[in-house]
Amino acid sequence: MLYPLPAVMVSCQRPGEKPNLITVAWAGTVCSDPAMVSISVRPERYSHDIIKETGEFVINLTTKDLVRATDYCGVRSGRDVDKFKEMKLTPLQSEKVSPPGVEESPVCIECKVKEAIPLGSHTMFLAEVVSVSVDEKYFNEKGKFELNKTDLVAYSHGTYHLLGKEIGSFGYSVRKPNKRKGKAKGSR
């Protein structure tokens, strides 16, 4: 019941084979130093053995424009179809791992598996983040990355959702109010 979850496409690839994509909703940050993430994948999924054998994958954040591809990559098997080709996605050469990222994704997080933990229905892959690529079009004129303007997608109980309106920022509940100089017109 920990919803919503990020809906991400994870790319993986065996040497000499076509790259594959799997949609994962069970993904998250587990450590900041070193930067580490986890994804959980069912053992019967085609991508499971690829990730287990190669020890590498790329987490590709998804957006409103990628939601159809995200869904498709979650319901079709890479055993049967070339998901990059079918969804007209562009493989993006990774810097430090073999599988490509997805060029249409605003953020591609390259990962190397440190541990695979069988937990029952899923195997959790704990991985170190070894490189991150960010689409330059999401930087503002001051050079700040504006991830929240990418129309990121979340998944909740079988449906995809756009992330909504900002309602606060980290630490806003304890910030001191700005002091005004003098009295404002009409104040008591």
C-alpha positions as CSV (number, residue, x, y, z in Angstrom):
1,M,0.0,0.0,0.0
2,L,3.0,2.3,-0.4
3,Y,1.6,4.1,-3.4
4,P,2.1,6.0,-5.7
5,L,5.3,4.5,-7.1
6,P,7.6,5.7,-9.9
7,A,6.9,4.0,-13.2
8,V,10.3,3.5,-14.8
9,M,11.6,1.6,-17.8
10,V,14.7,-0.5,-17.0
11,S,17.0,-1.3,-19.9
12,C,19.2,-4.3,-19.9
13,Q,21.2,-6.3,-22.5
14,R,23.3,-9.4,-23.0
15,P,26.4,-9.1,-25.1
16,G,25.6,-9.6,-28.7
17,E,21.8,-9.4,-28.2
18,K,19.3,-6.7,-28.7
19,P,18.7,-4.4,-25.7
20,N,15.5,-5.0,-23.8
21,L,13.2,-2.8,-21.6
22,I,11.0,-3.8,-18.7
23,T,8.7,-1.6,-16.8
24,V,9.3,-1.6,-13.0
25,A,7.2,0.2,-10.4
26,W,9.3,-1.2,-7.5
27,A,12.3,1.0,-7.8
28,G,13.9,3.4,-5.3
29,T,16.8,5.1,-3.7
30,V,18.4,3.1,-0.9
31,C,21.6,5.1,-0.2
32,S,23.2,8.4,-1.0
33,D,26.9,7.7,-0.3
34,P,27.6,5.7,-2.3
35,A,24.6,6.4,-4.5
36,M,22.6,3.2,-4.6
37,V,19.2,2.1,-5.9
38,S,17.1,-1.0,-5.9
39,I,14.7,-2.5,-8.4
40,S,12.6,-5.6,-7.8
41,V,11.9,-8.0,-10.7
42,R,10.0,-11.3,-10.9
43,P,12.3,-14.3,-11.7
44,E,10.0,-15.4,-14.5
45,R,10.5,-12.1,-16.4
46,Y,12.8,-12.2,-19.4
47,S,14.9,-9.2,-18.0
48,H,15.5,-10.9,-14.7
49,D,18.1,-13.4,-16.0
50,I,19.7,-10.7,-18.2
51,I,20.2,-8.4,-15.2
52,K,21.4,-11.3,-13.0
53,E,23.9,-12.5,-15.6
54,T,25.3,-9.1,-16.7
55,G,25.0,-7.3,-13.4
56,E,24.0,-4.1,-15.2
57,F,20.9,-2.1,-16.0
58,V,19.8,1.5,-16.7
59,I,16.8,3.1,-15.0
60,N,15.0,5.5,-17.4
61,L,12.6,7.9,-15.9
62,T,9.3,8.1,-17.7
63,T,7.1,11.1,-18.7
64,K,3.7,11.7,-20.0
65,D,5.1,11.3,-23.6
66,L,6.5,7.9,-22.6
67,V,3.5,6.5,-20.8
68,R,2.3,4.3,-23.7
69,A,5.8,2.9,-24.2
70,T,6.1,2.4,-20.4
71,D,2.8,0.4,-20.4
72,Y,3.8,-1.6,-23.5
73,C,7.2,-2.5,-22.0
74,G,5.4,-3.8,-18.9
75,V,3.0,-6.1,-20.7
76,R,5.0,-7.4,-23.6
77,S,8.0,-9.8,-23.3
78,G,11.4,-9.0,-24.8
79,R,11.5,-12.7,-25.7
80,D,8.9,-12.0,-28.4
81,V,9.3,-8.4,-29.5
82,D,12.0,-5.7,-29.8
83,K,10.5,-3.1,-27.5
84,F,12.9,-0.3,-28.6
85,K,11.8,-0.9,-32.3
86,E,8.1,-1.4,-31.5
87,M,7.8,1.8,-29.4
88,K,10.1,3.8,-31.7
89,L,12.5,4.5,-28.8
90,T,16.1,5.5,-29.4
91,P,18.9,3.6,-27.6
92,L,21.2,6.0,-25.9
93,Q,24.9,4.9,-25.6
94,S,25.7,4.5,-21.9
95,E,29.0,5.8,-20.4
96,K,29.8,3.1,-17.9
97,V,27.5,0.1,-18.5
98,S,26.7,-2.0,-21.6
99,P,22.9,-1.6,-21.9
100,P,21.8,1.6,-23.5
101,G,19.5,4.2,-21.9
102,V,16.4,5.6,-23.6
103,E,17.2,8.9,-25.4
104,E,13.6,10.1,-24.9
105,S,13.9,9.8,-21.1
106,P,14.8,13.0,-19.2
107,V,17.1,11.0,-16.9
108,C,19.0,7.7,-17.4
109,I,20.6,6.2,-14.3
110,E,23.3,3.7,-15.1
111,C,23.7,0.9,-12.5
112,K,25.9,-2.0,-11.5
113,V,24.4,-4.7,-9.4
114,K,26.1,-5.2,-6.0
115,E,23.7,-7.8,-4.7
116,A,20.7,-9.9,-5.9
117,I,18.4,-10.9,-3.1
118,P,15.7,-13.4,-3.7
119,L,12.8,-12.3,-1.6
120,G,9.9,-14.6,-2.8
121,S,7.9,-13.3,-5.7
122,H,10.7,-10.9,-6.7
123,T,14.4,-10.6,-6.7
124,M,15.7,-7.3,-5.4
125,F,18.7,-6.0,-7.2
126,L,20.7,-3.6,-5.1
127,A,22.9,-1.5,-7.4
128,E,25.4,1.3,-7.3
129,V,24.7,4.3,-9.5
130,V,27.8,4.6,-11.7
131,S,26.6,7.4,-14.1
132,V,23.6,9.6,-14.7
133,S,22.7,11.3,-18.0
134,V,20.3,14.2,-18.1
135,D,18.6,15.7,-21.2
136,E,19.9,19.3,-21.5
137,K,16.4,20.6,-22.6
138,Y,15.3,20.3,-18.9
139,F,17.8,22.9,-17.7
140,N,16.6,26.4,-17.2
141,E,18.5,29.5,-18.4
142,K,20.4,29.6,-15.0
143,G,21.6,26.0,-15.5
144,K,19.3,24.5,-12.9
145,F,17.8,21.1,-13.7
146,E,14.0,21.3,-13.6
147,L,13.0,17.7,-13.1
148,N,9.5,18.6,-12.0
149,K,8.8,20.2,-15.3
150,T,9.3,16.9,-17.2
151,D,5.8,15.6,-16.7
152,L,7.0,12.6,-14.7
153,V,4.7,9.6,-14.3
154,A,3.8,7.6,-11.2
155,Y,1.9,4.3,-11.0
156,S,-0.9,3.6,-8.4
157,H,-3.1,0.5,-8.2
158,G,-3.0,-0.2,-12.0
159,T,-3.2,3.3,-13.3
160,Y,-0.6,5.9,-14.4
161,H,-0.7,9.4,-13.1
162,L,1.1,12.7,-13.8
163,L,2.8,14.1,-10.7
164,G,0.7,17.1,-9.6
165,K,0.9,20.6,-8.3
166,E,3.7,21.6,-5.9
167,I,2.3,22.0,-2.3
168,G,5.5,22.6,-0.4
169,S,9.3,22.2,-0.5
170,F,11.8,20.5,1.8
171,G,12.0,22.2,5.1
172,Y,9.1,24.7,4.5
173,S,7.4,23.6,7.8
174,V,10.2,24.9,9.9
175,R,11.4,28.0,8.0
176,K,11.1,31.3,9.7
177,P,8.7,33.7,8.0
178,N,10.2,36.6,6.1
179,K,10.3,39.7,8.3
180,R,8.7,42.8,6.7
181,K,10.2,46.2,7.0
182,G,7.8,48.7,8.4
183,K,4.1,48.3,8.4
184,A,2.1,47.4,5.4
185,K,-0.7,49.7,4.4
186,G,-3.9,48.7,6.0
187,S,-2.2,46.5,8.7
188,R,-3.1,46.7,12.3
